[in-house]
Amino acid sequence: MRRIALAMVIVAVFVADGAAQDSSRRPVNTYSIVARDPKTGELGVAVQSHWFSVGTVVAWAEAGVGAVATQSFVDPSYGPLGLDLMRAGRAAPDALAGLLAADAGRDVRQVAMIDAQGRVAAHTGKNCIAAAGHHVGANFSVQANLMEKDTVWPAMARAFESAQGELAERLLAALDAAQREGGDIRGKQSAAILVVSGKPTGKPWVDRTVDLRVEDSPEPLVELRRLLKVHRAYQRMNEGDLCAEKKDWPCAAREYGAAEAILPEQMEVVFWHAVTLVTSGQPDAALPLFKKVFAREPIWAELVGRLPAAGLLPNDDALIQRIKAQHSR
């Protein structure tokens, strides 16, 4: 009963606030996907649009609860209210139906929701700008409006269903398929991807495993994929930091090494890999990496001398000088 009462309150608030919200609604004409990975329980949203900073209004997700994409003449409140309803126990189709019933502007909305059990629903209002439509599949929904042609969302569905790998990669595969099919008739501008873990920790900053946005770019999907690669590398860097905190230097070297394998052109990654190789007893392996870093970032040789006091390099003056000498070679 308490859950039902909460759901009724949420819908009542939605109705009461409707008139005030009308003035802030913006036409975000776009394509997006909401999905759940049945193996991991991860939930995600990915979106691209010819609209500045599309991720701030379209993509919503909470670990253990659900994911929402709200677009067309967007009402961002569908995101938090949809999550509130699903958190209170409503299935995604029921949550979406309730919010639509309370919305006088439903005919210009396009919304998709999926809950933590994989129940999914989508709505394309009859007044969304053509080409507009959606496709609901097992554990996902794809939706688009103001597209060049009506084959965009079927192409997204096929791409997602056939893609392999982690949920983030499969979400991006759907976006890439949309763009290959013609995408937004106006072109490209921004994109975003949000993935939350399958097991909520109660710490949103931990549960958001991927949260990336391209606010304005001539090639937002290309940039989003680049950012995902950087994100993967820094995930391994973060693991290396945790190992370093525990003085587990072999673990740190392993994680930083994995990060460098992903992103060898990033000197931050190379530098900390070299540092952990030294602290794990492999200075000879570290010296070529230091040389590579110092050739690009000479000032980092000065940083080396500050690390022993922080416990991040051995307090061995001869070793420190040997490392710094890589700057002049």
SULUR-V295733 format. One record per residue. N is the residue number from 1. RES is the residue in three letters. PHI is phi as a letter, one per 40 degrees, with the letter a starting at -180 (NA if undefined). NEAR is the number of other C-alpha atoms within 8 Angstrom. Layout:
N;RES;PHI;NEAR
N;RES;PHI;NEAR
//
This chain:
1;MET;NA;4
2;ARG;c;5
3;ARG;c;8
4;ILE;c;8
5;ALA;c;8
6;LEU;c;10
7;ALA;c;12
8;MET;c;8
9;VAL;c;8
10;ILE;c;11
11;VAL;c;11
12;ALA;c;9
13;VAL;c;8
14;PHE;d;11
15;VAL;c;9
16;ALA;c;7
17;ASP;c;8
18;GLY;d;10
19;ALA;c;7
20;ALA;c;7
21;GLN;c;9
22;ASP;d;8
23;SER;c;6
24;SER;b;7
25;ARG;c;10
26;ARG;b;8
27;PRO;c;8
28;VAL;b;12
29;ASN;c;14
30;THR;a;15
31;TYR;b;16
32;SER;a;13
33;ILE;a;15
34;VAL;b;17
35;ALA;a;14
36;ARG;b;14
37;ASP;c;10
38;PRO;c;8
39;LYS;c;4
40;THR;b;7
41;GLY;g;12
42;GLU;d;14
43;LEU;b;18
44;GLY;a;16
45;VAL;b;18
46;ALA;b;15
47;VAL;a;16
48;GLN;a;16
49;SER;a;16
50;HIS;c;13
51;TRP;a;10
52;PHE;c;9
53;SER;f;12
54;VAL;c;15
55;GLY;c;13
56;THR;c;6
57;VAL;b;10
58;VAL;c;14
59;ALA;c;17
60;TRP;a;11
61;ALA;a;16
62;GLU;a;13
63;ALA;d;16
64;GLY;g;10
65;VAL;b;11
66;GLY;i;16
67;ALA;a;17
68;VAL;b;18
69;ALA;b;15
70;THR;b;16
71;GLN;a;15
72;SER;g;15
73;PHE;c;13
74;VAL;c;14
75;ASP;b;13
76;PRO;d;10
77;SER;c;7
78;TYR;d;11
79;GLY;c;14
80;PRO;c;9
81;LEU;c;9
82;GLY;c;15
83;LEU;c;14
84;ASP;d;10
85;LEU;c;13
86;MET;c;14
87;ARG;c;9
88;ALA;c;10
89;GLY;h;7
90;ARG;c;10
91;ALA;c;9
92;ALA;d;15
93;PRO;c;12
94;ASP;c;8
95;ALA;c;12
96;LEU;c;14
97;ALA;c;8
98;GLY;c;9
99;LEU;c;12
100;LEU;c;9
101;ALA;c;8
102;ALA;c;10
103;ASP;b;10
104;ALA;c;8
105;GLY;c;6
106;ARG;d;9
107;ASP;c;10
108;VAL;b;12
109;ARG;c;16
110;GLN;b;16
111;VAL;a;14
112;ALA;b;16
113;MET;b;17
114;ILE;b;19
115;ASP;b;13
116;ALA;c;12
117;GLN;c;4
118;GLY;g;12
119;ARG;c;11
120;VAL;b;14
121;ALA;a;12
122;ALA;a;15
123;HIS;a;9
124;THR;b;14
125;GLY;c;10
126;LYS;c;6
127;ASN;b;6
128;CYS;c;15
129;ILE;c;8
130;ALA;c;7
131;ALA;c;11
132;ALA;a;13
133;GLY;i;10
134;HIS;a;12
135;HIS;b;11
136;VAL;b;10
137;GLY;b;7
138;ALA;c;5
139;ASN;g;12
140;PHE;a;13
141;SER;a;18
142;VAL;b;15
143;GLN;a;17
144;ALA;a;15
145;ASN;a;16
146;LEU;f;13
147;MET;c;15
148;GLU;c;9
149;LYS;a;9
150;ASP;c;9
151;THR;c;7
152;VAL;c;15
153;TRP;c;15
154;PRO;c;8
155;ALA;c;12
156;MET;c;14
157;ALA;c;13
158;ARG;c;9
159;ALA;c;12
160;PHE;c;11
161;GLU;c;6
162;SER;c;6
163;ALA;c;9
164;GLN;b;6
165;GLY;h;6
166;GLU;c;6
167;LEU;d;11
168;ALA;d;10
169;GLU;c;10
170;ARG;c;13
171;LEU;c;15
172;LEU;c;11
173;ALA;c;12
174;ALA;c;15
175;LEU;c;16
176;ASP;c;9
177;ALA;c;12
178;ALA;c;14
179;GLN;c;10
180;ARG;c;7
181;GLU;c;10
182;GLY;h;11
183;GLY;f;13
184;ASP;c;16
185;ILE;c;8
186;ARG;c;5
187;GLY;h;8
188;LYS;b;13
189;GLN;a;15
190;SER;a;19
191;ALA;a;17
192;ALA;a;15
193;ILE;a;16
194;LEU;b;15
195;VAL;b;15
196;VAL;b;14
197;SER;c;14
198;GLY;c;10
199;LYS;b;9
200;PRO;c;9
201;THR;b;7
202;GLY;g;5
203;LYS;b;7
204;PRO;d;9
205;TRP;c;5
206;VAL;c;7
207;ASP;c;14
208;ARG;c;13
209;THR;c;9
210;VAL;b;11
211;ASP;a;9
212;LEU;b;10
213;ARG;b;11
214;VAL;b;12
215;GLU;c;11
216;ASP;a;9
217;SER;a;10
218;PRO;c;6
219;GLU;b;8
220;PRO;c;14
221;LEU;c;12
222;VAL;c;7
223;GLU;c;10
224;LEU;c;13
225;ARG;c;9
226;ARG;c;8
227;LEU;c;9
228;LEU;c;10
229;LYS;c;10
230;VAL;c;10
231;HIS;d;9
232;ARG;c;10
233;ALA;c;13
234;TYR;c;9
235;GLN;d;9
236;ARG;c;12
237;MET;c;12
238;ASN;c;8
239;GLU;c;10
240;GLY;c;14
241;ASP;d;9
242;LEU;c;9
243;CYS;c;12
244;ALA;c;12
245;GLU;d;7
246;LYS;c;6
247;LYS;g;6
248;ASP;c;9
249;TRP;c;12
250;PRO;d;9
251;CYS;c;10
252;ALA;c;15
253;ALA;c;13
254;ARG;c;9
255;GLU;c;12
256;TYR;c;16
257;GLY;c;9
258;ALA;c;10
259;ALA;c;16
260;GLU;c;13
261;ALA;c;7
262;ILE;c;10
263;LEU;b;11
264;PRO;c;10
265;GLU;c;4
266;GLN;c;8
267;MET;c;10
268;GLU;d;6
269;VAL;c;13
270;VAL;c;14
271;PHE;c;11
272;TRP;c;9
273;HIS;c;13
274;ALA;c;13
275;VAL;d;11
276;THR;c;14
277;LEU;c;15
278;VAL;c;13
279;THR;c;12
280;SER;c;9
281;GLY;g;6
282;GLN;b;9
283;PRO;c;9
284;ASP;c;7
285;ALA;c;10
286;ALA;c;13
287;LEU;d;11
288;PRO;c;9
289;LEU;c;11
290;PHE;d;14
291;LYS;d;11
292;LYS;c;8
293;VAL;c;13
294;PHE;c;13
295;ALA;c;8
296;ARG;c;7
297;GLU;b;8
298;PRO;d;9
299;ILE;c;7
300;TRP;c;9
301;ALA;c;11
302;GLU;c;8
303;LEU;c;8
304;VAL;d;11
305;GLY;c;8
306;ARG;c;8
307;LEU;c;10
308;PRO;d;11
309;ALA;c;7
310;ALA;c;7
311;GLY;g;7
312;LEU;b;11
313;LEU;a;10
314;PRO;d;8
315;ASN;c;6
316;ASP;b;6
317;ASP;c;6
318;ALA;c;6
319;LEU;c;8
320;ILE;c;10
321;GLN;c;8
322;ARG;c;8
323;ILE;c;12
324;LYS;c;11
325;ALA;c;8
326;GLN;c;12
327;HIS;c;12
328;SER;c;5
329;ARG;c;5
//
